[in-house]
Amino acid sequence: MHDDSEVAVLRLGHRPGRDERMTTHVGLTARALGADRVIFPDNAGQSLETVADITDRFGGPFAAELTDSPLRIIRNWEGRVVHLTMYGERVQDVEAGIRTAHRSEGEPLLLVVGSEKVPFDVYEEADWNVGVTNQPHSEVAGLAVFLDRLFEGRELERDWQNADRRVIPMETGKRVESSEPDADSEP
């Protein structure tokens, strides 16, 4: 989160027509659960627009960007790379070491989540290949669980800057209010 070293999420691969919602949800989950930015493949412009719109309306800071070379991002990352995969080491076995590298040693983290078959190069370039569970699951679920463990729940108390609106927690129903105080109300 913004008081720690950077956490960026790289969406590795995007299949237009098939991955639109999933890629968008990777970005929204990254934003909501404490990452600083998301990097989408250059063919995921619609996902970038949606995440940017949500950030404009519900606050940030959070950045979304496109890349034409996700593998170059991994190879040139100045920090540690965490590849989230069901084939990796169990998150509960490696999370303390990742947290130490990030928080205590100040290492920026790049979290890589795939879509289609991930090239073996990614496994070799990663400092950690991490499985939230070694069972088939969604990359969005894996990202959410990993971010929550990385930040130990602190991301759930985050304050959002420059939000136009905010959700009011309720037992039942839905309520979204403007973040701007009414001009007629007293401070």
Stockholm file with secondary structure:
# STOCKHOLM 1.0

chainA/1-187         MHDDSEVAVLRLGHRPGRDERMTTHVGLTARALGADRVIFPDNAGQSLETVADITDRFGGPFAAELTDSPLRIIRNWEGRVVHLTMYGERVQDVEAGIRTAHRSEGEPLLLVVGSEKVPFDVYEEADWNVGVTNQPHSEVAGLAVFLDRLFEGRELERDWQNADRRVIPMETGKRVESSEPDADSEP
#=GR chainA/1-187 SS CTTSSCEEEEEECCCTTTSHHHHHHHHHHHHHTTCSEEEEETTCHHHHHHHHHHHHHHCBSCEEEEESCHHHHHHHCSSEEEEEEEEEEEHHHHHHHHHIIIIISCCCEEEEEESSCCCHHHHHHCSEEEESCSSCCCHHHHHHHHHHHHHTTGGGGCCCBSCSEEECCCSSSCCEEESSCCTTSCC
#=GC SS_cons         CTTSSCEEEEEECCCTTTSHHHHHHHHHHHHHTTCSEEEEETTCHHHHHHHHHHHHHHCBSCEEEEESCHHHHHHHCSSEEEEEEEEEEEHHHHHHHHHIIIIISCCCEEEEEESSCCCHHHHHHCSEEEESCSSCCCHHHHHHHHHHHHHTTGGGGCCCBSCSEEECCCSSSCCEEESSCCTTSCC
//
